[in-house]
Amino acid sequence: MTQARPAPAVTTPPASASASERLAGFDLLRVGAAVAVVVLHATAPYLAHPMPGLTWPVFDQPSAIADAVGWGIELSIMPLFLMIAGLFALPLWQRHGDRGFVKHRAVRLLGPLAFAAVLILPMDLYTWLLGWVIEGQIALRKMRSLKFDPGVDDGLWGLSHLWFLHYLFFYCVAAVAAVRAARWLGSVRKPRPSPQPSPPRFAARRGRGSLRSRRTSSLVGMLAGLALVGWVTLAAVPEVVFGFQHAFLPVPSKWIYCGTYFVGGLLLAAEPRFLEWTRRWALPLTLGGLAATAVGVGLGYGWLEGRGGVPLRLLATAVTVVTAWTLSLGLVGWASRTTTLRPSWIGGRRLRYAAAASFWVYLIHHPVIGLIHIDLKVYAPQLAPELKVVIATAVALLFSGLTFEVLVRRSPVARWLGTPSEFRKGSRHKRPGSGHSSESRGEAAEAAAASTVAFGGLADSGGLADSGGLPNHLAKPAA
């Protein structure tokens, strides 16, 4: 990393493939994650194994199916998008330099956080209080006074689903501070800016093969070390995953555990050979992650029910960490394999539009889905909980999408939230590479490589990780 601002570390894409087309896999991943996190929150009132410490407007009839779906998503959704956040943070860091990177992160993360804290958090608060009034937990006058009996409002105060925004900002600051400290100690050399770095070569000569092998082995060791740190942290405080930690400032155990996946993403971006390995082993990693998810959920049930003691805790947390790493690496491998393919089979522009809207979905869906849960319990108590999950998910996504189209996309807020220029006011019929000025094309390319929305947590989701360009090994066509 360097204070100077070198040219973007991105190879020039072919004329037939725009930046957005090269990010088709990650756009698809963003859209899938947006739906997954809404499903995750839609299951909250119907968990047969309620999350310790979780507050919700209402709790309804439990469902074993909703329980398995909710906990299955919970084990790996945050690690997946923290890894993606780190993967795309490195080229952004290389492009802007240390100070520029921190400044960019402050604008893209703390700006939306402040906006949502003023607009969305009050909606969240009074949605929760309305549900508690209907449930008979508090009197109506408490919605005005906000003075509660001791213990009633435990778990109520905090950043709700917005916590990931300031966690991610602190990760970026900590990464810059760590690298600068390493430079000062002389263990990391300051790289020389290169105007146009060449793509990495995966077939090394014999004389350099041992060096590359040592580098790859070192990376594997560092990733294993991160997994070990995550397991020790989770074993000490299982509530990081099997519980709800809600506060205005980062919770140390949660910050450390989640940070291991962000650092893992940085390491993947720094070593193209390892990312190539995730591409080749994407299917076994994904299938293994899904199998580990089933085992992890079952073991987690045992711990939540108070069975097994310390041995079960150690085993459940170990399987959870294995689940998170294998599934995250597998899905990143799948996404990176499709970055150079034209996504006409999944709609092209429609896919990019859905990906652009996913950040707004993250911001707005939380209080909306809480209101839907209240309505479903009051006006449709006879419906099966599985059907209520489907209804809550569909209505929340529809409302979020409509408000993005009607209120956000054509407003100044769209630019502030990082919406790509092709979907903002005045560019409805423009496509990247056709009719854009050079400035617009550059903006579209950065936006296409940016705003990878990260979601995660039960009753707390989301975040933003965008990049100023693709790493060279993401731009390289998959074999």
C-alpha positions as CSV (number, residue, x, y, z in Angstrom):
1,M,0.0,0.0,0.0
2,T,1.2,3.5,-0.7
3,Q,0.3,7.0,0.1
4,A,0.6,7.9,-3.5
5,R,-2.4,7.3,-5.7
6,P,-1.3,4.9,-8.4
7,A,-3.3,3.9,-11.4
8,P,-6.0,1.2,-10.7
9,A,-4.5,-2.3,-10.4
10,V,-6.9,-3.6,-13.0
11,T,-6.1,-5.1,-16.4
12,T,-7.8,-3.5,-19.3
13,P,-11.0,-5.5,-20.1
14,P,-11.8,-6.7,-23.5
15,A,-14.1,-4.5,-25.5
16,S,-16.8,-7.1,-25.4
17,A,-16.9,-7.3,-21.7
18,S,-17.8,-4.4,-19.5
19,A,-16.8,-4.1,-15.8
20,S,-20.3,-5.0,-14.8
21,E,-20.3,-8.1,-17.0
22,R,-17.0,-9.2,-15.4
23,L,-18.8,-9.0,-12.0
24,A,-21.8,-11.0,-13.0
25,G,-21.1,-13.7,-10.4
26,F,-20.7,-11.3,-7.6
27,D,-23.8,-9.4,-8.6
28,L,-25.7,-12.6,-8.5
29,L,-24.2,-13.4,-5.1
30,R,-25.3,-10.0,-3.8
31,V,-28.9,-10.5,-5.0
32,G,-29.0,-14.0,-3.5
33,A,-27.6,-12.7,-0.2
34,A,-30.2,-9.9,-0.1
35,V,-32.9,-12.5,-0.4
36,A,-31.2,-14.8,2.1
37,V,-30.9,-12.1,4.8
38,V,-34.6,-11.1,4.4
39,V,-35.5,-14.8,4.7
40,L,-33.3,-14.9,7.8
41,H,-35.1,-12.1,9.5
42,A,-38.5,-13.4,8.3
43,T,-37.9,-16.6,10.3
44,A,-37.1,-14.7,13.6
45,P,-40.5,-15.0,15.3
46,Y,-40.9,-18.6,14.3
47,L,-37.7,-20.1,15.6
48,A,-38.1,-23.3,17.6
49,H,-34.8,-22.6,19.2
50,P,-35.0,-18.8,19.9
51,M,-31.8,-16.9,19.7
52,P,-30.6,-15.9,23.2
53,G,-30.7,-12.1,23.7
54,L,-32.7,-11.5,20.6
55,T,-35.6,-9.0,20.8
56,W,-38.3,-8.9,18.2
57,P,-41.7,-7.0,17.9
58,V,-43.6,-10.3,18.3
59,F,-43.0,-14.0,18.7
60,D,-45.3,-16.4,17.0
61,Q,-45.9,-20.1,16.6
62,P,-42.6,-22.0,16.2
63,S,-41.7,-24.0,13.2
64,A,-39.0,-26.7,12.8
65,I,-38.6,-25.7,9.1
66,A,-38.3,-22.0,9.8
67,D,-35.9,-22.8,12.6
68,A,-33.6,-24.9,10.4
69,V,-33.6,-22.3,7.5
70,G,-32.9,-19.4,9.9
71,W,-30.1,-21.0,11.8
72,G,-28.6,-22.5,8.6
73,I,-28.4,-19.0,7.0
74,E,-27.1,-17.5,10.3
75,L,-24.0,-19.8,10.4
76,S,-22.4,-18.5,7.2
77,I,-24.0,-15.4,5.8
78,M,-21.8,-12.9,7.7
79,P,-18.5,-14.8,7.1
80,L,-19.3,-15.0,3.3
81,F,-19.8,-11.3,2.9
82,L,-17.0,-10.2,5.2
83,M,-14.7,-12.3,3.0
84,I,-16.1,-10.6,-0.1
85,A,-15.6,-7.2,1.6
86,G,-11.9,-8.0,2.2
87,L,-11.5,-9.4,-1.3
88,F,-12.7,-6.1,-2.9
89,A,-11.1,-3.8,-0.3
90,L,-7.6,-4.6,-1.3
91,P,-7.7,-3.2,-4.9
92,L,-9.6,-0.2,-3.6
93,W,-6.8,0.3,-1.1
94,Q,-4.2,-0.1,-3.8
95,R,-5.9,2.5,-5.9
96,H,-6.5,5.2,-3.3
97,G,-3.6,4.7,-1.0
98,D,-3.8,4.6,2.8
99,R,-5.4,7.9,3.5
100,G,-7.6,7.9,0.4
101,F,-8.8,4.4,1.3
102,V,-9.9,5.4,4.8
103,K,-11.5,8.5,3.5
104,H,-13.4,6.5,0.8
105,R,-14.5,4.0,3.4
106,A,-15.7,6.8,5.7
107,V,-17.8,8.3,2.9
108,R,-19.3,5.0,1.7
109,L,-19.9,3.5,5.2
110,L,-20.3,6.2,7.8
111,G,-22.4,8.4,5.5
112,P,-25.1,5.8,4.9
113,L,-24.8,4.8,8.6
114,A,-25.6,8.3,9.7
115,F,-28.4,8.6,7.1
116,A,-30.0,5.3,8.3
117,A,-29.4,6.1,12.0
118,V,-31.5,9.2,11.6
119,L,-34.2,7.7,9.3
120,I,-34.3,3.9,9.8
121,L,-33.4,3.4,13.4
122,P,-36.4,5.4,14.8
123,M,-38.6,3.3,12.5
124,D,-37.0,0.2,14.0
125,L,-37.4,1.4,17.5
126,Y,-41.1,2.3,17.3
127,T,-41.9,-0.9,15.3
128,W,-40.5,-2.9,18.1
129,L,-42.3,-0.9,20.8
130,L,-45.6,-1.2,18.9
131,G,-45.2,-5.0,18.8
132,W,-44.5,-5.0,22.6
133,V,-47.6,-2.9,23.2
134,I,-49.7,-5.4,21.2
135,E,-48.1,-8.3,23.0
136,G,-48.8,-6.6,26.4
137,Q,-45.2,-6.3,27.4
138,I,-45.3,-2.5,27.9
139,A,-48.0,0.1,28.2
140,L,-48.8,2.4,25.4
141,R,-47.5,5.5,27.2
142,K,-44.0,3.9,27.2
143,M,-43.8,4.6,23.5
144,R,-43.6,8.3,24.4
145,S,-41.6,8.3,27.6
146,L,-39.2,5.5,26.6
147,K,-38.8,4.7,30.3
148,F,-39.0,1.0,30.9
149,D,-38.9,-1.3,33.9
150,P,-35.5,-2.9,34.6
151,G,-34.8,-5.7,32.1
152,V,-37.6,-4.9,29.7
153,D,-35.5,-3.1,27.2
154,D,-32.4,-5.4,27.4
155,G,-31.2,-5.9,23.8
156,L,-33.3,-3.0,22.5
157,W,-30.6,-0.3,22.3
158,G,-28.0,-0.4,19.6
159,L,-27.4,0.0,15.9
160,S,-29.8,-2.9,15.0
161,H,-29.1,-4.3,11.5
162,L,-26.7,-1.4,10.8
163,W,-23.9,-2.7,13.0
164,F,-21.9,-4.1,10.1
165,L,-21.3,-0.7,8.6
166,H,-19.2,0.6,11.4
167,Y,-17.6,-2.8,12.1
168,L,-16.4,-2.8,8.5
169,F,-15.1,0.8,8.7
170,F,-13.1,-0.1,11.8
171,Y,-11.7,-3.2,10.0
172,C,-10.4,-1.0,7.2
173,V,-8.9,1.5,9.6
174,A,-7.3,-1.4,11.6
175,A,-5.9,-3.0,8.4
176,V,-4.3,0.3,7.4
177,A,-2.8,0.9,10.9
178,A,-1.4,-2.7,11.0
179,V,0.3,-2.3,7.6
180,R,1.7,1.1,8.4
181,A,3.1,-0.3,11.7
182,A,4.6,-3.2,9.8
183,R,6.2,-0.8,7.3
184,W,7.6,1.3,10.2
185,L,9.1,-1.9,11.7
186,G,10.6,-2.8,8.4
187,S,8.8,-6.2,7.9
188,V,6.7,-5.0,5.0
189,R,8.2,-3.1,2.0
190,K,6.3,-0.3,0.5
191,P,5.5,-1.3,-3.0
192,R,6.4,0.8,-6.0
193,P,3.4,2.1,-8.0
194,S,3.0,0.3,-11.3
195,P,0.9,2.1,-14.0
196,Q,-0.4,-1.1,-15.4
197,P,0.3,-4.3,-13.5
198,S,0.4,-7.4,-15.5
199,P,-1.9,-10.3,-14.8
200,P,-0.5,-13.0,-12.5
201,R,1.0,-16.0,-14.1
202,F,-0.3,-19.3,-12.8
203,A,2.3,-21.5,-14.5
204,A,5.7,-20.6,-12.9
205,R,9.1,-21.5,-14.1
206,R,11.0,-24.2,-12.2
207,G,13.3,-21.6,-10.7
208,R,10.5,-19.7,-9.1
209,G,8.2,-22.6,-8.4
210,S,9.6,-23.2,-4.9
211,L,9.1,-19.5,-4.0
212,R,5.5,-19.6,-5.2
213,S,4.9,-22.9,-3.3
214,R,6.3,-21.3,-0.1
215,R,4.0,-18.2,-0.6
216,T,1.0,-20.4,-1.1
217,S,1.9,-22.6,1.9
218,S,2.3,-19.4,4.0
219,L,-1.1,-18.2,2.9
220,V,-2.7,-21.5,3.8
221,G,-1.0,-21.3,7.2
222,M,-2.3,-17.7,7.7
223,L,-5.8,-18.8,6.8
224,A,-5.6,-21.7,9.2
225,G,-4.4,-19.3,11.9
226,L,-7.4,-17.1,11.2
227,A,-9.7,-20.1,11.5
228,L,-8.1,-21.0,14.8
229,V,-8.5,-17.5,16.1
230,G,-12.2,-17.6,15.1
231,W,-12.7,-20.9,16.7
232,V,-11.1,-19.9,20.0
233,T,-13.1,-16.7,20.1
234,L,-16.4,-18.5,19.3
235,A,-15.7,-21.3,21.8
236,A,-15.1,-18.7,24.5
237,V,-18.2,-16.6,23.5
238,P,-20.7,-18.8,21.5
239,E,-23.2,-15.9,21.5
240,V,-21.2,-14.4,18.7
241,V,-23.2,-16.7,16.4
242,F,-25.5,-18.6,18.7
243,G,-26.8,-15.4,20.3
244,F,-27.6,-11.8,19.8
245,Q,-25.0,-9.1,20.7
246,H,-26.5,-5.7,20.3
247,A,-24.7,-2.4,21.2
248,F,-23.8,1.0,19.8
249,L,-20.1,0.1,19.9
250,P,-18.4,-3.0,18.5
251,V,-18.5,-6.0,20.9
252,P,-14.9,-7.3,21.2
253,S,-15.7,-11.0,20.7
254,K,-17.9,-10.3,17.7
255,W,-15.4,-7.9,16.2
256,I,-12.6,-10.4,16.4
257,Y,-14.6,-13.3,15.1
258,C,-16.0,-11.4,12.1
259,G,-12.7,-9.8,11.4
260,T,-11.0,-13.1,10.7
261,Y,-13.1,-13.5,7.5
262,F,-12.4,-9.9,6.4
263,V,-8.7,-10.5,6.8
264,G,-9.2,-13.8,4.9
265,G,-10.7,-11.9,2.0
266,L,-7.7,-9.5,2.0
267,L,-5.3,-12.5,1.8
268,L,-7.3,-14.1,-1.1
269,A,-7.0,-10.8,-3.0
270,A,-3.3,-10.7,-2.4
271,E,-2.6,-14.2,-3.6
272,P,-4.1,-15.1,-7.0
273,R,-3.0,-18.8,-6.8
274,F,-5.2,-19.4,-3.8
275,L,-8.2,-17.7,-5.4
276,E,-7.7,-19.9,-8.5
277,W,-7.8,-22.9,-6.1
278,T,-11.2,-21.8,-4.8
279,R,-12.4,-21.7,-8.4
280,R,-11.3,-25.2,-9.2
281,W,-12.6,-26.6,-5.9
282,A,-15.8,-24.5,-5.8
283,L,-18.1,-27.5,-6.0
284,P,-16.5,-29.7,-3.3
285,L,-16.1,-26.6,-1.0
286,T,-19.8,-25.6,-1.5
287,L,-21.1,-29.1,-1.0
288,G,-18.9,-29.6,2.0
289,G,-20.1,-26.3,3.4
290,L,-23.7,-27.3,3.0
291,A,-23.1,-30.6,4.7
292,A,-21.2,-28.9,7.5
293,T,-24.1,-26.5,7.9
294,A,-26.5,-29.3,8.6
295,V,-24.1,-30.8,11.2
296,G,-23.5,-27.4,12.7
297,V,-27.1,-26.5,13.1
298,G,-27.8,-29.9,14.8
299,L,-24.9,-29.4,17.2
300,G,-26.0,-25.8,17.8
301,Y,-29.4,-27.1,18.8
302,G,-27.8,-29.3,21.4
303,W,-25.8,-26.4,22.9
304,L,-28.9,-24.1,22.9
305,E,-30.8,-26.8,24.8
306,G,-28.1,-27.0,27.4
307,R,-26.8,-30.5,26.5
308,G,-23.3,-31.7,26.2
309,G,-21.4,-29.2,28.3
310,V,-18.0,-28.0,27.2
311,P,-17.2,-30.8,24.8
312,L,-20.4,-30.1,22.8
313,R,-19.6,-26.3,22.8
314,L,-16.1,-27.0,21.4
315,L,-17.4,-29.3,18.8
316,A,-20.3,-27.1,17.7
317,T,-18.2,-24.0,17.4
318,A,-15.5,-25.9,15.5
319,V,-18.0,-27.2,13.0
320,T,-19.5,-23.7,12.7
321,V,-16.1,-22.3,11.8
322,V,-15.5,-25.0,9.3
323,T,-19.0,-24.4,7.8
324,A,-18.3,-20.6,7.5
325,W,-14.9,-21.0,5.8
326,T,-15.7,-23.8,3.4
327,L,-19.0,-22.4,2.2
328,S,-17.7,-18.9,1.9
329,L,-14.6,-20.0,-0.1
330,G,-16.8,-22.2,-2.3
331,L,-19.3,-19.5,-3.1
332,V,-16.5,-17.0,-3.7
333,G,-15.0,-19.5,-6.1
334,W,-18.3,-19.9,-8.0
335,A,-18.7,-16.1,-8.2
336,S,-15.1,-15.5,-9.4
337,R,-15.6,-18.2,-12.1
338,T,-18.4,-16.1,-13.7
339,T,-16.8,-12.6,-13.6
340,T,-15.8,-12.7,-17.2
341,L,-19.0,-14.1,-18.6
342,R,-21.8,-12.1,-20.2
343,P,-24.8,-12.7,-17.9
344,S,-27.5,-12.5,-20.7
345,W,-28.9,-15.8,-19.3
346,I,-29.9,-14.1,-16.1
347,G,-31.0,-10.8,-17.5
348,G,-27.9,-8.7,-17.7
349,R,-29.1,-5.2,-16.9
350,R,-31.9,-6.6,-14.7
351,L,-29.3,-8.4,-12.6
352,R,-27.2,-5.3,-12.3
353,Y,-30.3,-3.4,-11.3
354,A,-31.2,-5.9,-8.6
355,A,-27.7,-5.8,-7.3
356,A,-27.7,-2.0,-7.2
357,A,-31.0,-2.0,-5.2
358,S,-29.7,-4.6,-2.7
359,F,-28.1,-1.9,-0.5
360,W,-31.3,-0.1,-0.2
361,V,-33.1,-3.4,0.6
362,Y,-30.6,-3.9,3.4
363,L,-31.2,-0.5,4.9
364,I,-35.0,-0.4,4.7
365,H,-36.2,-4.0,5.1
366,H,-35.7,-4.4,8.8
367,P,-38.5,-2.2,10.2
368,V,-40.7,-3.3,7.3
369,I,-40.4,-6.9,8.1
370,G,-41.1,-6.2,11.8
371,L,-44.4,-4.5,10.9
372,I,-45.3,-7.4,8.6
373,H,-44.8,-9.9,11.5
374,I,-47.1,-7.8,13.7
375,D,-49.8,-7.8,11.0
376,L,-49.5,-11.5,10.4
377,K,-49.9,-12.3,14.1
378,V,-52.8,-10.0,14.6
379,Y,-54.8,-10.5,11.4
380,A,-53.8,-14.0,10.2
381,P,-53.1,-16.1,13.3
382,Q,-54.4,-19.2,11.6
383,L,-51.7,-19.3,8.9
384,A,-48.9,-21.8,9.1
385,P,-45.6,-20.2,10.2
386,E,-43.9,-21.4,7.1
387,L,-46.4,-19.5,4.9
388,K,-45.9,-16.5,7.1
389,V,-42.2,-16.6,6.4
390,V,-42.9,-16.7,2.7
391,I,-45.4,-13.8,2.9
392,A,-43.1,-11.7,5.1
393,T,-40.1,-12.2,2.7
394,A,-42.1,-11.5,-0.4
395,V,-43.8,-8.3,0.9
396,A,-40.6,-7.0,2.4
397,L,-38.7,-7.5,-0.9
398,L,-41.5,-6.0,-2.9
399,F,-41.8,-2.9,-0.7
400,S,-38.0,-2.4,-0.6
401,G,-37.8,-2.7,-4.4
402,L,-40.7,-0.3,-5.1
403,T,-39.4,2.3,-2.7
404,F,-35.9,2.1,-4.4
405,E,-37.5,2.6,-7.8
406,V,-40.0,5.4,-6.8
407,L,-38.1,7.2,-4.1
408,V,-34.4,6.5,-4.2
409,R,-33.2,5.7,-7.8
410,R,-34.1,9.2,-9.1
411,S,-33.2,11.1,-6.0
412,P,-29.9,12.6,-4.9
413,V,-29.7,9.9,-2.3
414,A,-29.0,7.3,-5.0
415,R,-25.5,8.8,-5.7
416,W,-24.8,9.1,-2.0
417,L,-25.6,5.5,-1.5
418,G,-23.3,4.5,-4.4
419,T,-26.0,3.5,-6.9
420,P,-24.4,3.0,-10.3
421,S,-24.9,5.9,-12.7
422,E,-26.7,3.8,-15.3
423,F,-29.7,3.4,-12.8
424,R,-29.8,7.0,-11.5
425,K,-31.9,9.9,-12.8
426,G,-31.3,10.8,-16.4
427,S,-29.6,7.6,-17.4
428,R,-32.5,5.2,-17.5
429,H,-31.9,4.1,-21.1
430,K,-28.1,4.3,-21.1
431,R,-26.0,1.2,-20.9
432,P,-22.3,1.0,-20.0
433,G,-20.2,1.4,-23.0
434,S,-22.9,3.0,-25.2
435,G,-23.5,6.7,-25.1
436,H,-21.6,7.4,-21.9
437,S,-19.0,10.1,-21.6
438,S,-15.5,8.9,-20.6
439,E,-16.3,10.2,-17.1
440,S,-19.5,8.3,-17.0
441,R,-17.9,5.1,-18.2
442,G,-15.2,5.4,-15.5
443,E,-17.9,6.0,-12.9
444,A,-19.9,3.0,-14.2
445,A,-16.9,0.8,-14.1
446,E,-16.1,1.7,-10.5
447,A,-19.7,1.4,-9.5
448,A,-19.9,-2.0,-11.2
449,A,-16.9,-3.2,-9.3
450,A,-18.2,-1.5,-6.2
451,S,-21.0,-1.7,-3.6
452,T,-20.8,-5.4,-2.9
453,V,-23.4,-5.4,-0.2
454,A,-22.7,-7.6,2.7
455,F,-25.5,-9.0,4.9
456,G,-25.5,-11.1,8.0
457,G,-26.7,-11.7,11.5
458,L,-30.1,-12.5,12.9
459,A,-32.0,-9.3,13.7
460,D,-28.8,-7.5,12.5
461,S,-27.7,-7.5,9.0
462,G,-25.8,-5.9,6.2
463,G,-23.0,-3.7,5.1
464,L,-21.2,-2.3,2.2
465,A,-17.9,-3.3,0.6
466,D,-17.0,-1.7,-2.6
467,S,-13.9,-1.6,-4.7
468,G,-12.3,0.8,-7.2
469,G,-11.6,-2.1,-9.5
470,L,-11.1,-5.8,-9.9
471,P,-8.0,-7.6,-8.7
472,N,-6.1,-8.9,-11.7
473,H,-6.8,-12.5,-10.9
474,L,-10.6,-11.7,-10.8
475,A,-10.3,-10.1,-14.2
476,K,-8.5,-13.2,-15.6
477,P,-10.9,-15.5,-17.5
478,A,-11.5,-18.7,-15.7
479,A,-10.0,-21.8,-17.2
